[in-house]
Amino acid sequence: MERRIVYMDYNATTPLHPLVRDAMAADLGVFANASSMHEAGRAAKARVDAARAEVAKLAGVPNPDELVFTSGGSESNNTVFATMFHLGRKGGRRKIVTTAIEHPCVINAASWLRDEGFPVVFLPVDASGRVDMEAAEREIDGDTLLVSVMSANNEIGTVEDIPALCRMAKAKGALFHTDATQSAGKVPVEAAAWGVDYLTLSAHKIYGPKGVGALYVRKGAPIEPLIRGGHQEHGHRAGTYNNIGILGFGLAARLALEDLEGRAARIRVMRNRLRDGIVERVPDVRVNGHATEVLPNTLNVSFPGAEGEAILLYLDLEGVQVSTGSACASGSLEPSHVLLATGVGPELAHGSIRFSLGSLTTNEDIDYVLEVLPPIIKRLRRMSTVSVA
Ligand SMILES: Cc1ncc(COP(=O)(O)O)c(C=O)c1O
């Protein structure tokens, strides 16, 4: 088979949708400050607010004014944790309950609060990555200020039961936040129906531009700005509007909702074919994540006896772009905290690969990966001195 480029890292980021790219390019010369009072400023603000209405629909929010534009998922999540810092310092509830499998921007923000003296609990998950509901019942109590659970995991794709967890939090009078960065555009997101106080979105995961995101803040929920300055976003987030980024986000949100189910179904079929093909052609693999409660595009597989980084590099040589179950932190390769939390040992976690598919993935891409992957694993296993129990 002829070498081809196969991008299977859509959970890391997505290409700009061509219509989003065209709309952004067409607006590059529109420079007015959306806070300016003159006609051009008002026109720019109208476009920001039109985009806000589209993003509100993606979040499942009837009132677009409850959305705050940010620079992305990391900022949205950090805004929630910074708000808890300010609330907790005033006395009263201080306990933060989150999970062991959150994105590093939540894990590190929660760890910061722990270092500041807040009681912080990282809930365990089961082997499929679903939050341990008994532990959640036990830990979410009358001292809990915030419960933060991601809607879907970026590494293994497991989808959490957000309505049930939110009900638990509300029953104890706690605030509830969900990081929906990976769910949006892949499965329905219903912030208002779920009853959450805060919900995080990011444009570059839904074929929009990088550097723009949003935080849903339920009317009446406390919010402290992370960035102080002007009065933009009702004083919740200062800084001159990123007009073009926001315009792109709005269009990407609209396109993401168009045929959400159809696109998900098409991608799910290809993901399942990839999964079944790998299981059939490569002996002794472990498919990570939940069998059914999983994002339609995500497949995480452990290959005992092969190193994830080596698999990634060999796949890259063949033109296939994926991610590993490790994160390169300060020069050392740490096994994925997500896989470790699901009970996968460090060696197996090191031999794990995330394939994340998207709207440009084709059946030919799947055929190609199924052809080039098995000999790579075979070769690496032969070379490997690692013994895996
Ligand atoms: C679950 C999750 N949350 C947050 C982020 C961070 O989003 P951003 O890159 O927009 O800061 C990511 C991106 O990888 C993610 O997957």
The ligand as a Gaussian input file, in Angstrom:
#p B3LYP/6-31G(d) Opt

LIG

0 1
 C      -10.565000      17.388000      28.483000
 C       -9.768000      18.595000      28.137000
 N       -9.861000      19.693000      28.894000
 C       -9.163000      20.809000      28.620000
 C       -8.295000      20.862000      27.553000
 C       -7.524000      22.119000      27.311000
 O       -8.139000      22.874000      26.320000
 P       -7.323000      24.063000      25.581000
 O       -6.304000      23.395000      24.725000
 O       -8.366000      24.788000      24.799000
 O       -6.728000      24.913000      26.665000
 C       -8.174000      19.744000      26.726000
 C       -7.229000      19.773000      25.584000
 O       -6.447000      18.875000      25.393000
 C       -8.932000      18.580000      27.030000
 O       -8.832000      17.487000      26.273000

